[in-house]
């Protein structure tokens, strides 16, 4: 393969027999699906993973980079994990920041593909274009911090470690990968799949010097870098040390979303929280912030490292994110930021998704409130929440129920409508009644409820790239498709999602062209993004999903919002009709005409 940006090397690791094959990337696949998210989905399709149990040895776990990874292109420090989710049964991809992705590329690899199941705990060691399976028996059962320390002490500087914790080992269905900087590939249970394979960690040793990918068009490369940086520097949210995202991190959204009555609180029973300001980015920065580290090639530095210096919640953790603050805070009926910081640290130590955990707690709280369980968890009881974390990790008592996620827990409690989930994945921190487009995004996301598949909040709340009325359903189908296709492409590069707050399709096309050497336009990259999104939907169709699962919890459709969104419900039916028309889908399925239009080879359902 002659394309720039790629190392053109993958390690295909068969954990069942302990062998590794080195393969090159098919150039046509690289052109059609780019890398990271897109190429990972293509691999799962090619191997018919839609037919396998997510926790069986036959499932694939793809650890992927994109052609811009490890380059000088700004915000290119993301790594993507792709698999079939044990939480949802759908395709899923989850991304982490930090330096892991860049080091994987600098080590001589684009991607690591795992199949099978090891007979004993193992980790993969990667250096200088070679990979080796090594014994992890002494690491099994250890938390993330101890695992990282052991492996970094063993292999020295210029080493990145991504690992699962006890949650992944015990097959908590929303277990995460965590790296040495508390960056998480959190959603969908990609860490659970690693646990099912007895894969504890991946260790990558590589320095930047001499290993950074060379651009295919060196004359255009500096211009592409400068134009992207100019947009970031001028972005209202991204400008370093000035923009809201840079100053307050993602938690800049807490007060903003609460003020418009779209902060789903007490398990979405209400849409505003009186003391949300106490857990906001402004409050956290004033009282807990101690550092603002950043990821590879990122000037924004949105990470907010915090420290609780004394008391029973004493902790230090990177990073205090909006989604985590909401899920473990107002969603559970409180605004105790010290306790939330402590719980985020526990999630990073045990390796599990903060959003799913917070929703599991809030579902249990509502179940207790309604007399559906004798396991007492009151609204705002942070100390019992903390005590239950270990129960969930070890699958003890009530923890065994909550470890399978809020959707399955609500079914066991006897009221499935209590779970704020789509396709069994819990919602993030935006109420569909107060932000109509994001509700459509939750319903149609290919990985279950998710804001990152198509972040219409950028338009509906922040007015980027242009403002739309957050309470107006008309036009949201078209809007969402644009965001979903754009993000599918940027996730395949793999660029940080926040780059889209400043950059546009033309920036991405310019960067891709300079590095890879294929001249694309903004329209071209949107078509590739559409191909990736449709391939994911096609995978889900083959796995048994159709339009019947493109829905929202009953609460959002029937129970009116309060405060700044007073009286609103989600107008999903109106938006969904428009969305399917924009997509060219039939009742949530991809027809053969659309497959042909996008050059996606057809397969037979069940084949």
C-alpha positions in Angstrom: 0.0 0.0 0.0 1.4 3.4 -1.0 -0.9 5.7 0.9 0.7 8.1 3.4 -0.1 8.2 7.1 -0.3 4.4 7.5 2.4 2.1 8.8 0.6 -0.5 6.7 1.1 -3.1 9.4 -1.4 -4.9 11.6 -0.9 -7.6 14.2 -3.7 -10.3 14.1 -3.5 -12.0 17.5 -5.1 -15.4 17.9 -5.3 -15.7 21.7 -6.6 -19.3 21.5 -3.4 -20.7 20.0 -1.0 -17.9 21.0 0.0 -16.9 17.5 0.4 -13.6 15.8 0.2 -12.9 12.1 1.4 -9.6 10.6 -0.8 -8.3 7.7 -0.9 -5.3 5.5 -4.0 -3.1 5.1 -6.0 -3.6 1.9 -5.7 -0.3 0.0 -9.3 -0.4 -1.3 -10.5 -0.8 2.3 -8.3 2.1 3.4 -9.8 4.3 0.7 -13.4 3.3 1.4 -13.3 3.1 5.2 -10.2 5.2 6.1 -9.2 3.6 9.5 -10.1 3.4 13.2 -13.9 3.2 13.5 -14.6 2.7 9.8 -12.0 0.0 9.1 -12.8 -1.7 12.4 -16.5 -2.1 11.4 -15.4 -3.4 8.0 -13.3 -6.1 9.6 -16.2 -7.2 11.8 -18.5 -7.4 8.8 -16.0 -9.4 6.8 -15.8 -11.9 9.6 -19.5 -12.1 10.1 -19.3 -11.1 13.8 -23.0 -10.1 13.7 -23.6 -13.9 14.1 -21.5 -14.5 17.2 -22.0 -14.1 20.9 -20.2 -11.0 22.1 -18.6 -12.9 24.9 -17.6 -15.9 22.9 -14.0 -16.5 21.7 -15.3 -15.9 18.1 -15.9 -12.2 18.8 -13.2 -9.8 17.4 -11.7 -7.0 19.4 -10.1 -4.4 17.1 -7.7 -1.8 18.5 -7.4 0.8 15.8 -5.7 4.0 14.7 -6.4 6.3 11.7 -4.1 7.7 9.0 -3.7 11.0 10.9 -2.8 9.3 14.2 0.6 10.2 15.6 1.1 13.0 13.1 1.4 16.8 13.6 -2.2 17.3 12.7 -3.9 18.8 15.8 -6.2 16.7 18.0 -5.0 13.5 16.3 -4.4 11.5 19.6 -7.4 9.2 19.6 -7.4 5.4 19.7 -10.5 3.3 18.8 -11.7 0.0 20.0 -14.3 -1.8 17.9 -16.2 -5.0 18.7 -19.7 -6.4 19.1 -21.0 -5.1 22.4 -22.0 -7.5 25.2 -24.2 -4.7 26.6 -26.2 -4.0 23.5 -25.5 -6.7 21.0 -24.9 -4.0 18.4 -21.7 -2.9 16.7 -19.8 -0.6 19.1 -16.7 1.5 19.0 -15.2 3.4 21.9 -12.3 5.9 21.8 -9.6 7.0 24.3 -7.3 10.0 24.3 -3.9 10.5 25.8 -0.8 9.2 24.1 -1.6 5.5 23.5 -2.8 5.9 19.9 0.3 8.0 18.9 2.6 5.4 20.5 0.9 2.5 18.8 1.5 4.3 15.4 5.1 5.2 16.4 5.7 1.5 17.4 5.2 0.5 13.8 1.5 -0.6 13.9 -1.7 0.8 12.7 -4.0 -1.8 14.3 -4.1 -4.8 16.7 -6.8 -7.4 16.0 -7.7 -9.9 18.7 -9.6 -13.2 18.3 -10.0 -16.3 20.4 -9.5 -16.7 24.1 -6.3 -17.3 26.0 -6.1 -20.2 28.4 -4.6 -17.9 31.0 -4.3 -14.1 31.5 -2.0 -12.4 29.1 -1.0 -9.0 27.8 0.4 -7.9 24.4 3.7 -6.2 24.3 4.4 -4.0 21.2 7.7 -2.4 20.2 9.6 -1.7 17.0 7.1 -3.4 14.7 7.0 -6.6 16.7 4.3 -7.9 19.1 4.5 -10.6 21.7 2.0 -12.3 23.9 3.2 -12.4 27.5 2.0 -13.9 30.8 -0.3 -11.6 32.9 -1.2 -14.1 35.6 0.4 -12.0 38.4 -1.6 -8.9 37.1 -5.0 -10.6 37.0 -7.2 -9.2 39.8 -5.2 -6.0 40.1 -6.7 -2.6 39.7 -5.7 -0.3 36.8 -3.2 1.8 38.8 -1.2 -1.2 40.0 -1.2 -2.8 36.6 0.0 0.4 34.9 2.7 0.9 37.5 4.0 -2.7 37.3 4.2 -2.5 33.5 5.7 1.0 33.3 8.3 0.1 35.9 9.1 -3.0 33.9 9.5 -1.4 30.5 10.6 2.2 31.4 10.0 5.5 29.8 8.1 6.1 26.4 5.7 3.3 27.5 1.9 3.5 27.3 -0.3 1.0 29.0 -4.0 0.4 28.3 -5.6 -2.1 30.6 -8.8 -3.5 32.0 -9.5 -3.7 35.7 -11.5 -6.2 37.9 -14.7 -5.0 36.3 -13.6 -6.3 32.9 -12.2 -9.5 34.4 -15.6 -10.2 36.1 -17.5 -9.4 32.9 -19.4 -6.4 34.1 -21.2 -5.5 30.9 -20.0 -1.9 30.8 -16.3 -2.5 31.6 -13.8 -0.1 30.0 -10.2 0.1 28.9 -8.2 2.7 30.9 -4.7 4.0 30.1 -2.0 5.6 32.2 -3.6 9.0 32.0 -7.1 7.9 33.1 -8.3 8.2 29.5 -11.1 5.7 29.0 -12.6 3.7 26.1 -15.7 3.6 28.2 -18.9 2.8 26.4 -20.3 -0.5 25.1 -18.3 -3.0 27.2 -15.1 -3.2 25.0 -13.3 -3.9 28.3 -15.7 -6.7 29.0 -14.8 -8.4 25.7 -11.1 -8.2 26.6 -11.9 -9.8 30.0 -13.8 -12.6 28.2 -10.6 -13.3 26.2 -8.3 -13.2 29.3 -6.6 -10.1 27.7 -5.5 -7.9 30.6 -3.5 -5.2 28.9 -1.6 -3.8 25.9 1.8 -2.4 26.5 3.2 -0.1 23.8 6.8 1.1 23.9 7.7 3.8 21.4 9.2 7.3 21.2 8.1 10.0 18.8 11.6 10.8 17.4 12.1 9.2 14.1 8.7 7.4 14.1 6.2 10.0 13.2 4.4 9.2 9.9 5.5 11.1 6.9 2.9 13.0 4.8 2.3 11.9 1.2 2.1 15.6 0.2 4.8 17.4 2.2 4.2 20.6 0.3 0.5 20.7 1.4 1.1 19.4 4.9 2.2 22.7 6.7 -0.8 24.5 5.2 -3.2 21.8 6.4 -1.8 22.0 9.9 -1.9 25.8 10.0 -5.5 26.1 8.7 -6.8 23.6 11.2 -4.9 25.2 14.1 -6.2 28.6 13.0 -9.8 27.4 13.3 -9.1 25.8 16.7 -7.4 29.0 18.0 -10.4 31.1 16.9 -13.1 28.7 18.1 -15.4 30.1 20.8 -15.2 26.7 22.6 -11.7 25.5 21.6 -9.5 28.6 21.8 -6.7 27.6 24.2 -7.1 29.2 27.7 -10.0 31.2 26.4 -12.7 29.0 25.0 -15.2 27.4 27.4 -14.0 23.8 26.6 -10.4 24.7 27.2 -11.0 26.7 30.4 -13.7 24.5 32.1 -13.4 21.2 30.2 -16.5 19.3 29.1 -18.2 20.3 32.4 -18.7 23.8 30.9 -22.0 22.3 29.9 -23.5 21.7 33.3 -25.0 25.1 34.0 -25.8 25.7 30.3 -27.9 22.6 29.9 -29.5 22.9 33.3 -30.6 26.5 32.6 -32.5 25.4 29.5 -34.3 22.6 31.4 -32.6 19.8 29.6 -30.5 18.2 32.5 -32.1 14.8 33.1 -32.1 14.5 36.9 -33.3 11.8 39.4 -33.3 9.2 36.6 -34.9 11.7 34.2 -38.0 12.3 36.5 -37.1 16.0 36.3 -35.3 18.1 33.8 -33.5 20.6 36.0 -31.5 20.4 39.2 -31.5 23.3 41.7 -28.0 22.9 42.9 -26.4 21.9 39.6 -24.1 24.9 39.8 -22.3 23.3 42.8 -21.0 20.5 40.5 -20.5 22.7 37.4 -17.2 23.3 35.6 -17.0 26.8 37.2 -17.4 25.4 40.7 -15.0 22.4 40.1 -12.3 24.7 38.6 -12.6 27.1 41.5 -12.4 24.5 44.3 -10.9 21.2 43.0 -8.8 21.8 39.8 -5.1 21.2 40.2 -3.9 20.7 36.5 -5.1 20.7 32.9 -3.0 18.1 31.0 -3.6 17.4 27.4 -3.4 14.6 24.7 -1.1 14.2 21.8 -1.0 17.2 19.4 -3.9 19.0 21.2 -3.7 22.7 22.1 -7.2 22.7 23.7 -6.3 20.9 26.9 -9.9 20.1 27.9 -9.0 17.6 30.6 -9.5 18.9 34.2 -7.5 17.0 36.8 -8.9 17.5 40.3 -7.9 16.7 43.8 -10.0 16.4 47.0 -7.2 17.0 49.5 -8.9 15.8 52.7 -11.8 13.9 54.2 -13.4 10.6 53.3 -13.5 11.5 49.6 -9.9 12.3 49.4 -8.7 11.5 45.9 -6.9 12.8 42.8 -8.2 12.0 39.4 -8.0 13.0 35.7 -10.6 14.0 34.5 -13.8 15.5 35.9 -16.0 15.2 32.8 -19.5 16.5 32.3 -21.0 13.2 31.5 -19.5 11.6 34.6 -20.4 14.5 36.9 -24.0 14.4 35.7 -24.4 10.6 35.7 -23.1 10.2 39.3 -24.4 13.5 40.5 -27.8 15.1 39.5 -28.9 12.0 37.8 -28.7 10.3 41.2 -30.2 13.2 43.1 -27.2 15.2 44.5 -24.5 17.7 43.6 -21.6 16.5 45.9 -18.6 17.1 43.6 -16.2 15.6 46.1 -18.1 12.3 46.2 -18.4 12.3 42.4 -14.6 12.8 42.1 -14.1 9.9 44.4 -16.5 7.7 42.3 -14.9 8.7 39.0 -11.6 7.6 40.5 -13.1 4.2 41.5 -14.4 3.7 38.0 -11.0 4.4 36.6 -9.4 2.1 39.1 -11.9 -0.8 38.5 -12.3 0.0 34.8 -15.9 0.7 34.1 -18.1 3.3 32.3 -19.2 6.2 34.6 -22.3 6.9 32.5 -23.6 3.3 32.7 -22.8 3.1 36.4 -24.6 6.3 37.2 -27.7 5.1 35.3 -27.6 1.8 37.1 -27.6 3.6 40.4 -30.5 5.9 39.4 -32.5 3.0 38.2 -32.0 1.2 41.5 -32.9 4.4 43.4 -36.2 4.7 41.5 -36.9 0.9 42.0 -36.4 1.4 45.8 -38.6 4.5 45.8 -41.3 2.5 44.1 -41.0 -0.5 46.5 -39.7 -2.8 43.7 -36.5 -3.8 45.6 -35.6 -4.2 49.3 -32.0 -3.2 48.6 -32.1 0.4 49.9 -30.5 3.1 47.8 -32.0 6.6 48.5 -31.6 9.6 46.2 -28.3 11.3 46.9 -27.0 8.6 49.2 -23.4 8.9 48.0 -21.9 6.7 50.7 -24.1 3.7 49.7 -23.4 4.4 46.1 -19.6 4.2 46.8 -20.1 1.0 48.8 -22.1 -0.6 46.0 -19.3 0.1 43.4 -17.4 -2.9 44.8 -20.5 -5.0 44.9 -21.0 -4.4 41.2 -17.4 -5.0 40.3 -17.4 -8.3 42.2 -21.0 -9.2 41.2 -22.2 -9.6 44.8 -25.9 -9.4 45.7 -27.6 -6.4 44.2 -24.3 -5.7 42.4 -24.8 -8.8 40.2 -28.0 -7.3 38.9 -26.6 -3.8 38.3 -23.5 -5.3 36.6 -25.6 -6.2 33.6 -26.6 -2.6 33.1 -29.7 -0.5 34.0 -31.8 -2.0 31.2 -31.6 -5.6 32.3 -31.7 -4.4 36.0 -35.0 -2.6 35.4 -36.5 -5.8 33.9 -35.5 -7.7 36.9 -37.0 -5.1 39.2 -40.3 -5.5 37.2 -40.6 -2.2 35.5 -38.5 -1.9 32.2 -39.7 1.7 31.8 -37.5 2.8 34.7 -34.4 2.3 32.6 -33.3 5.3 30.6 -31.7 3.2 27.8 -31.8 2.7 24.1 -30.8 -0.8 22.9 -29.8 -1.4 26.5 -27.2 1.4 26.6 -27.9 4.2 29.0 -28.5 7.8 28.0 -25.9 10.5 28.5 -26.5 13.9 30.0 -29.0 15.6 27.6 -32.8 15.3 28.0 -34.5 14.6 24.7 -37.5 16.7 25.7 -35.5 19.8 25.9 -33.1 19.1 23.0 -35.1 17.4 20.3 -32.3 16.5 17.9 -30.2 14.7 20.4 -33.2 12.6 21.3 -33.4 11.4 17.7 -29.6 10.8 17.9 -30.1 8.6 21.0 -32.8 6.6 19.2 -30.9 6.0 15.9 -27.3 5.7 17.3 -25.8 2.5 16.0 -24.2 1.7 19.4 -27.2 2.4 21.6 -28.0 5.7 23.4 -25.2 8.1 22.6 -24.5 11.8 22.0 -21.2 11.2 20.2 -22.6 9.5 17.1 -24.2 12.8 16.0 -23.7 15.7 18.4 -26.6 18.0 17.4 -26.2 19.7 20.8 -23.4 21.7 19.0 -26.1 23.4 16.9 -29.1 23.2 19.3 -27.3 24.6 22.3 -24.0 26.2 21.2 -25.1 27.4 17.7 -22.2 25.5 15.9 -21.9 25.6 12.9 -25.2 27.5 12.9 -28.0 27.7 15.5 -31.2 25.6 15.3 -34.2 25.7 17.6 -33.7 23.0 20.2 -37.4 22.6 20.8 -38.3 22.4 17.1 -38.5 18.8 15.7 -38.7 19.8 12.0 -35.4 19.7 10.2 -33.7 17.6 12.9 -33.6 14.4 10.7 -31.5 16.2 8.1 -29.4 17.9 10.8 -28.6 14.6 12.6 -27.6 12.8 9.4 -25.0 15.5 8.7 -23.6 15.3 12.2 -23.6 11.5 12.1 -21.8 11.3 8.8 -19.2 13.9 9.7 -18.4 12.2 13.0 -18.2 8.8 11.4 -15.5 10.2 9.1 -13.6 12.0 11.9 -13.8 8.9 14.1 -12.2 7.0 11.3 -9.3 9.5 10.9 -9.2 9.3 14.3 -9.6 12.9 15.4 -11.0 14.2 18.7 -14.7 14.8 18.4 -14.2 18.3 19.8 -12.3 19.3 16.7 -15.8 19.6 15.1 -16.5 22.6 17.3 -14.0 24.6 15.2 -13.2 22.6 12.1 -15.4 21.6 9.2 -15.5 19.0 6.4 -13.1 21.1 4.2 -10.5 21.1 7.0 -10.7 17.4 7.4 -10.5 16.9 3.6 -7.4 19.1 3.5 -5.7 17.2 6.3 -6.6 13.8 4.9 -5.3 14.8 1.4 -2.0 16.2 2.7 -1.2 13.1 4.8 -2.7 10.3 2.8 -2.1 11.7 -0.7 -5.6 11.3 -2.1 -7.2 14.6 -2.9 -10.7 14.7 -1.3 -13.3 17.5 -1.0 -15.6 18.2 1.9 -18.4 16.4 0.0 -16.1 13.4 -0.5 -15.5 13.0 3.2 -19.2 13.2 4.0 -19.9 10.4 1.5 -17.3 8.2 3.2 -18.9 9.0 6.6 -22.2 8.0 5.2 -20.7 4.7 4.0 -19.3 4.0 7.5 -22.6 4.9 9.2 -24.6 2.7 6.8 -22.2 -0.2 7.2 -22.7 -0.1 11.0 -26.5 0.0 10.5 -26.2 -2.9 8.1 -24.2 -4.9 10.6 -27.0 -4.2 13.2 -29.7 -5.3 10.7 -27.8 -8.5 10.2 -27.6 -8.9 14.0 -31.4 -8.6 14.2 -32.0 -4.9 14.8 -34.5 -2.9 12.8 -36.5 0.3 13.2 -38.4 -1.2 16.2 -35.4 -0.5 18.3 -35.0 3.1 17.1 -37.0 4.5 20.0 -36.7 6.2 23.4 -37.8 5.4 26.9 -41.5 6.0 27.4 -40.7 8.8 29.9 -39.3 11.1 27.2 -42.3 10.5 25.0 -45.1 11.0 27.5 -43.9 12.9 30.7 -43.5 16.6 30.1 -40.3 18.5 30.9 -40.0 21.3 33.4 -38.3 24.7 33.8 -36.8 26.0 30.5 -38.4 23.2 28.6 -41.7 23.3 30.4 -44.4 21.0 28.9 -42.2 19.5 26.2 -42.0 15.8 25.2 -39.8 14.3 22.6 -41.4 14.5 19.1 -39.6 11.4 18.0 -42.1 10.1 15.5 -42.0 13.3 13.4 -38.2 13.4 13.4 -37.8 9.7 12.7 -39.9 9.9 9.6 -37.8 12.7 8.3 -34.5 11.0 9.3 -35.3 7.7 7.5 -36.2 9.7 4.4 -32.9 11.5 4.6 -31.0 8.3 5.0 -32.9 6.4 2.3 -33.7 3.6 4.8 -36.8 1.5 5.0 -38.2 1.1 8.6 -34.7 1.4 10.0 -33.0 -1.1 7.6 -30.6 -0.4 4.8 -32.1 -1.4 1.4 -30.1 -2.9 -1.4 -30.3 0.3 -3.4 -28.5 2.2 -0.7 -25.9 -0.5 -0.3 -25.2 -0.3 -4.0 -25.1 3.5 -4.0 -22.4 3.4 -1.2 -20.5 0.4 -2.7 -21.2 -1.8 0.3 -21.2 -5.5 -0.7 -24.5 -7.2 0.2 -24.8 -10.1 2.6 -27.6 -12.4 3.6 -29.2 -12.0 7.0 -28.1 -15.0 9.1 -25.4 -15.9 6.6 
